[in-house]
Amino acid sequence: MARAARRSTTELLWDAIRYGWVQPWTARFRGGVVTVIGAGLLLAIATYNATDPSLNAVTGEPARNALGGPGAAVADLLMQSLGLSAWGVALLMLVFGVTRVAQADPDAERKDLRQRAAVGALGLLALSAVLAAPPPPAIWQLEKGLGGFWGDALLHGVAGVHHICARRSELSGKMKMAELAVLPQVNSAGELCIHRVRKSGSAALKFGPFRNVSSKWSRRMRMTHLGETPPFSFWHNSCRERWTRSWES
């Protein structure tokens, strides 16, 4: 009974959470939270300093970020990952959060907002790849380019795919040129071989031990072509003559 009571209590709790999650006021509350986070990211990135202590840098000096050590760590993570595109992350969160708060029916527009967020995320990745293309200026303090880690990775990936495609097209062009250069020689050599085989075969039938057989077969084929059916082949006639001689004797 106690186990059944606990199960029913858990189910009731999850039903209450699902019911509250789809309510308009909870959707607006989540939009407000996203707005606050986006504003905090903007403040952290605006006061970012590469010499502040972070996850991959340890210094004895205190963080000069407006949000202290946590703000310095988050800002460094975004700048190392996306470079200048980190500004876009904070702006998108701020815009989508405010939009969520101002919507009249958040539940009806949830799907449309999620699609826009997905398109915005893909656009930020593309922007980071574009920013990674030019060399960074001298005042850039990070190891990666202006697009950060993800921008460099996407740029090198696209360049690698382009190189592979160009290499394959170049090899196919060379193979076609080689085929066009070798094909006439192969055809002439094949025609010469066929001519020699025909010539040697006709000489063997004309002067060899099968010349009588060749003449009989030619006569038989000529009679067949003219519509006359030869009564017997020369092999059949020879066998019949031998049988007749043996019977008379």
matplotlib code that plots the C-alpha trace (Angstrom):
import matplotlib.pyplot as plt

x = [0.0, 2.9, 4.6, 1.4, 0.9, 4.4, 3.8, 0.6, 2.2, 5.0, 2.5, 0.6, 3.7, 4.7, 1.2, 1.4, 4.8, 3.5, 0.4, 2.4, 4.9, 2.3, 0.7, 1.2, 2.6, 5.3, 6.3, 6.7, 8.6, 11.1, 11.3, 12.2, 14.9, 16.4, 16.3, 18.2, 20.8, 21.3, 21.8, 24.3, 26.2, 26.3, 27.8, 30.3, 31.5, 31.6, 34.0, 36.0, 39.7, 41.9, 44.2, 41.4, 41.5, 39.3, 39.0, 42.2, 44.1, 45.2, 46.6, 47.1, 45.2, 41.5, 39.1, 38.3, 35.1, 31.9, 30.4, 33.5, 35.1, 32.0, 31.5, 35.1, 35.0, 31.8, 33.0, 36.3, 34.5, 32.3, 35.1, 37.4, 34.6, 32.9, 35.1, 33.2, 30.1, 29.7, 28.1, 25.5, 24.7, 24.0, 21.9, 19.8, 19.1, 18.1, 15.8, 14.1, 13.6, 11.9, 9.8, 8.7, 7.6, 5.7, 3.8, 0.0, -0.2, 3.2, 1.9, 0.6, 3.9, 6.2, 7.0, 7.7, 10.0, 12.0, 12.5, 13.8, 16.2, 17.5, 18.1, 19.8, 22.1, 23.1, 23.6, 26.0, 28.1, 28.3, 29.2, 32.0, 33.4, 33.4, 35.1, 37.8, 38.8, 40.8, 43.9, 43.3, 44.6, 47.6, 45.4, 43.6, 44.7, 43.4, 45.2, 42.4, 41.1, 38.2, 35.8, 37.1, 37.5, 34.3, 34.9, 38.3, 37.0, 34.1, 36.4, 39.0, 36.2, 34.8, 38.3, 39.0, 35.8, 36.5, 40.1, 38.8, 36.2, 38.8, 41.3, 38.7, 37.6, 41.3, 42.0, 38.9, 40.0, 43.5, 42.0, 39.7, 42.7, 44.8, 41.9, 41.5, 45.3, 45.5, 42.2, 43.3, 46.5, 44.5, 42.0, 44.8, 46.6, 43.4, 42.6, 46.1, 45.8, 42.4, 43.8, 46.8, 44.6, 42.3, 45.2, 46.9, 43.6, 42.9, 46.4, 46.1, 42.8, 44.2, 47.5, 47.2, 46.0, 42.3, 42.0, 39.7, 37.6, 37.5, 36.3, 33.6, 32.4, 32.4, 30.4, 27.9, 27.5, 27.0, 24.3, 22.6, 22.7, 21.1, 18.2, 19.4, 19.7, 22.6, 21.5, 24.4, 27.5, 30.9, 31.4, 28.1, 28.9, 32.3, 30.8, 28.1, 30.7, 32.7, 29.7, 28.7, 32.1, 32.2, 28.8, 29.6, 32.8]
y = [0.0, 2.4, 1.6, 2.2, 5.5, 6.6, 5.8, 7.7, 10.7, 10.7, 10.6, 13.4, 15.5, 14.9, 15.8, 19.0, 19.9, 19.2, 21.2, 24.2, 24.0, 24.6, 27.5, 31.0, 32.5, 29.9, 30.4, 34.1, 33.4, 31.2, 34.0, 36.4, 34.0, 33.8, 37.6, 38.0, 35.4, 37.1, 40.5, 38.9, 37.4, 40.8, 42.4, 39.6, 39.7, 43.5, 43.4, 40.4, 40.4, 37.5, 37.8, 37.2, 33.8, 31.3, 27.6, 27.4, 30.2, 30.6, 34.0, 35.4, 38.6, 39.0, 39.0, 42.4, 41.2, 43.0, 39.7, 38.5, 35.1, 33.3, 36.0, 35.8, 32.1, 32.1, 35.0, 33.2, 30.0, 31.8, 33.8, 30.7, 28.7, 31.2, 34.3, 37.4, 35.3, 35.1, 38.5, 37.0, 34.3, 36.9, 39.0, 36.1, 35.0, 38.6, 39.0, 35.6, 36.1, 39.4, 38.0, 35.1, 37.5, 39.7, 36.9, 36.9, 33.1, 31.5, 28.0, 28.6, 30.3, 27.9, 25.9, 29.0, 30.4, 27.2, 27.1, 30.7, 29.8, 26.8, 29.0, 31.6, 29.0, 27.7, 31.3, 31.9, 28.9, 30.1, 33.6, 32.1, 30.3, 33.5, 35.4, 32.7, 33.2, 36.5, 36.6, 38.1, 41.6, 42.2, 43.3, 39.9, 38.2, 34.6, 31.7, 31.0, 33.4, 35.8, 32.8, 30.9, 27.1, 26.2, 28.8, 27.4, 23.8, 24.6, 26.6, 23.8, 21.2, 23.1, 23.7, 19.9, 18.9, 21.5, 20.1, 16.5, 17.4, 19.4, 16.5, 14.0, 16.2, 16.7, 13.0, 12.2, 14.8, 13.3, 9.8, 11.0, 12.7, 9.5, 7.5, 9.7, 9.5, 5.7, 4.7, 5.3, 3.3, 0.4, 0.4, 0.4, -2.5, -4.5, -4.0, -5.1, -8.2, -9.1, -8.7, -10.9, -13.6, -13.6, -13.7, -16.6, -18.5, -18.2, -19.3, -22.3, -23.3, -22.7, -24.5, -26.7, -30.3, -29.1, -27.5, -30.3, -30.0, -26.2, -26.5, -29.0, -26.9, -23.8, -25.6, -26.9, -23.4, -21.9, -24.5, -23.7, -20.0, -20.6, -22.5, -26.0, -28.5, -30.8, -34.4, -35.4, -33.8, -35.0, -36.8, -38.6, -39.6, -41.0, -43.1, -44.5, -45.4, -47.3, -49.2, -50.1, -51.5, -53.5, -55.0, -56.0, -57.7]
z = [0.0, 0.9, -2.5, -4.4, -2.4, -3.3, -7.0, -7.1, -5.3, -7.9, -10.7, -9.3, -8.9, -12.6, -13.7, -11.7, -13.3, -16.8, -16.1, -14.8, -17.6, -20.4, -18.6, -20.1, -17.0, -16.6, -20.3, -19.7, -16.5, -18.5, -21.1, -18.3, -17.0, -20.5, -20.8, -17.5, -18.6, -21.9, -20.3, -17.9, -20.8, -22.5, -19.4, -18.9, -22.5, -22.5, -19.5, -20.7, -20.1, -21.4, -18.3, -15.9, -14.1, -15.9, -16.5, -18.5, -16.9, -13.3, -12.1, -8.7, -9.5, -8.9, -11.8, -13.3, -14.9, -13.9, -12.7, -10.9, -11.3, -12.6, -15.2, -16.3, -16.6, -18.7, -20.9, -21.5, -22.4, -25.0, -26.5, -26.8, -28.4, -30.7, -30.8, -31.6, -32.3, -28.6, -28.8, -31.0, -28.4, -25.7, -28.1, -29.3, -25.7, -24.9, -27.9, -27.7, -23.9, -24.4, -27.2, -25.0, -22.3, -24.7, -26.5, -26.0, -26.4, -25.7, -26.1, -29.6, -30.8, -29.1, -32.3, -34.3, -31.6, -31.4, -35.2, -35.1, -32.3, -34.3, -37.4, -35.2, -33.7, -37.2, -38.3, -35.4, -36.3, -39.9, -38.7, -36.6, -39.6, -41.7, -38.9, -38.7, -42.3, -42.0, -39.9, -36.4, -35.7, -33.4, -30.5, -30.5, -27.3, -27.9, -29.5, -32.0, -34.6, -34.5, -34.9, -32.0, -31.8, -33.6, -36.3, -37.1, -37.0, -39.5, -41.8, -42.0, -42.5, -45.4, -46.9, -46.6, -48.4, -51.1, -51.5, -51.8, -54.4, -56.4, -56.2, -57.5, -60.4, -61.3, -61.3, -63.4, -65.9, -66.1, -66.6, -69.4, -71.1, -70.8, -72.2, -75.2, -75.8, -75.5, -77.1, -80.8, -80.3, -78.7, -81.5, -84.2, -82.4, -82.1, -85.8, -86.7, -84.6, -86.1, -89.6, -88.9, -87.3, -90.3, -92.7, -91.0, -90.7, -94.4, -95.3, -93.1, -94.6, -98.1, -97.9, -94.8, -94.4, -94.1, -97.5, -98.7, -95.6, -96.1, -99.7, -98.8, -95.9, -98.1, -100.7, -98.1, -96.6, -100.1, -100.8, -97.5, -98.2, -101.6, -100.1, -101.1, -98.3, -99.0, -98.6, -96.5, -95.1, -96.4, -93.0, -93.4, -97.0, -96.0, -93.3, -95.6, -98.3, -95.7, -94.5, -98.0, -98.9, -95.7, -96.4, -100.0, -99.0]

ax = plt.figure().add_subplot(projection="3d")
ax.plot(x, y, z, "-o")
ax.set_aspect("equal")
plt.show()
